[in-house]
Amino acid sequence: MHEIINPATEEVIATVPASTPGDVDAAVARARTAQAAWAALAPGDRARQLRRFAAAVDTHLEEIAQLEVREAGHPVGNARWEVGNARDLLDYAAGGIERLTGAQIPVAGGINVTFHEPLGVVAVIAPWNFPLPIAAWGLAPALAAGNAVLLKPAETTPLTALRLAEVALEAGLPEGLFQVLPGDGPVAGNALVEHPGVAKVVFTGSTGVGKQIMAKCAAGVKRVTLELGGKSPNIVFADADIERAAAAAPGSFLDNTGQDCCARSRILVQRSVYDRFMELLEPAVKSFTAGDPTDPATSMGPLISAAHRERVRAYVPESAPAAIRGEVPAGKGFWYPATVLEGNPDDRVAVEEVFGPVAVVIPFEDEADAVRLANATDYGLSGSLWTRDVGRALRVSRAVDAGNLSVNSHSSVRYWTPFGGFKQSGIGRELGPDALAAFTETKNVFISTEETK
């Protein structure tokens, strides 16, 4: 059994059984049976069922959001957005079912057509930082494409996933089509990865674990989509709107208390405006209020656990005093203050993913230096750049090795646009118009029209 702890109060709010390899095996068998019937449905019928699921999520939006607040410590406004994102993604995926068309390719002596065939059973291994929306990133398009889904949530945040599965059944999805298997990664997660009845693994988490999963999937040539770590740059050029860039910067690395692969935790500022930027950044950071996640005025909640708080703290030694430090509540809860350091490109905090509310500010000289610093990492997930020069915006966007970039903003994720990373930030793409196709195999069929004699 796993005890689920509210990170804002340190209270145990639930106990959840841990799935065994035997549980995984039984779930795969149920899923394979359900998937065959699901894939055989007319596309319009499958779409209607997914839309009913989306509507049911909307009906339970506040309830599920409050569950996310308690298990993950997310501010309630963020949690409501997250449930709405899962709802919207189900609707969006439903709209793609009847548009998942093949192609007719001209050939001599006949006709050639392609089909998108579902893979079968898909395992989705979701993280604790955004438990519900990231689960939906895999769940919604996989179901829409005709697959069954087995979801393993993180050990610390299984409650919203379990409730989502109940809502799916309430909405009329067939038994066995979408199942949740809470438990330990090395046990339940590993059993899913290695099970011969699982056709694809979708994993979001650390680069180290992602590499292990990819290696295990290689033995069976199993399909994978991996969304892994990040150390994203926020590049501020001297010709930018400095006031706007500084005001927006805190949200780019403090949202979700910095527990975000897309966090712009390396702030690169052109030297000629560095001092002015730092002056403007301090009040912006200190206005990012940490407090009770149930209060709509709260901007930042606690970290997920005491162990994670210690990991974050290790990146900010006493010998490296913070340039800017926010405040957090006293007493119970896994709180850590918003922290900004001034550093060098080779500092540990500037190289490794902290996964907490910590950023480092580094000066650069010119455009070439900015690109060099931005790319001086093993990661390549996201990033931002601030400039009024459209030509520079395009040049730098093309030059930075990252899958998702924003100009004069910090937007990274929309469910209708592709998302994924370069380098060790992952493999494959999620979301967007091609999401359903990523859960299919393309089958090519040639039909001869030659007259037989």
Disulfide bonds with the S-S distance in Angstrom:
none
